[in-house]
Amino acid sequence: MMKVGGLCLRAIVVAGLAASTAACEWLSLTPKRQAPLAAAAQQAAAERLASAFAGACLSEPDPTAATQALRAAGWPAFNTVWREPASVFYAAPPSPAGLFVIGDKPWGNVAGARQITCVGHYPAETAAPMVAAIAKRWGPGRDGAGPYAGAQVWTFRAKAGVLTPAASTRGVAPAEAAHFAPDEAHVFIQVIYNKPLGDVASLIAVSRPDR
């Protein structure tokens, strides 16, 4: 799906895969390598994203409400990249990390399934600070399955707000999420380093039943 005059490509791959590169500039048809942030800014970006993931991105099923909570936590204003009947995409500019919030309802055209995904990006020479910030909250990650060499993943089954580690290193299908109990969800977290672009990409995707 192409958006914003054909310059922004929706390339968010969830349910067991990963995120694309970020922000309209990074999603352009001719992406360029970004200059890395200073070490202190990389630490700040990683901590800020991990806090967002552990906060509104995890707990709030509605993407608009999630952006409002993130704004209250100090994130800059979110722009609407698109709004469609079944999908909405918000983007906050780098501060020092950029953050996307994407909501799909119904998710995957499956009635009864919904998903909210938060995707963070910042330029760096390594993903180590981002991996450490996630691990501080959720424990060590595991090597991810799929095409992203070196990706680290965390997967959980949530029940009444309590997270239990899941065996799979992938997300769940929409049809599976549709059959969860009302207080259940699946949580998929991933950190990737895109060396050609010098980009640290991280995401949390929370899949829930829509009822």
Steps between C-alpha positions, in 0.01 A plus 500: 500500500651828388417821685584871507538567130666165443799585719403313818471123470310310762756235577416405856520121516357364825369165628845347516703708258626853562489869425624682197721803515323803643369849442403619156860583417614148591200347320571695183583325176864608539578465873832637621722395786448723803778648714503314834382673816752577770540223757295681766221569251494135397453400863224757540326386181512135606368571849223721370382242249515215751295706745241570231486130411455400865241773553227615261606274212452192716197599703286709263311311224383819328773673292356850539482461877854363495630812325321718754665310786837525327453875457427527872827313561694763305501378139451770234178532303414209274421566134238288326672319213172338402161418644288231340194310619710204615840661555659812646865604496641776724861620498692714749821669381838402649555625855765344479315183390211500258188303589219355291168379640295279267160357579317235298137412571402253373853367478577298189137532389405261780192613688566479871875566481683828554863600530693807610864536398754757618815533291804700607804612300820689559838510323791326668799274442357217710170383647661408833343786704153417364541129573621583852207735564251229398686231697492717812122482491435155352814294546739367234377474144540211257626480145211576269381273222474648154712712267644750752847383604577575862145603587399452864143408590284466811157332497241480775146388563314755709214402733331764713805721453751233610764407241621141465788423260387315186700226329466633145726769358221617270172682541154350470259492209190722510272196513676380816473840669130510420449194720683635804302566815407869545785553750764319290753633250819402323803730526781495244808722541788525256822700461683509167809683382490603133869548430471653149280778639661520844151462646390335824143378449294369790137408536236365731190341347211414731232273350162480674146386448266780403227453757 
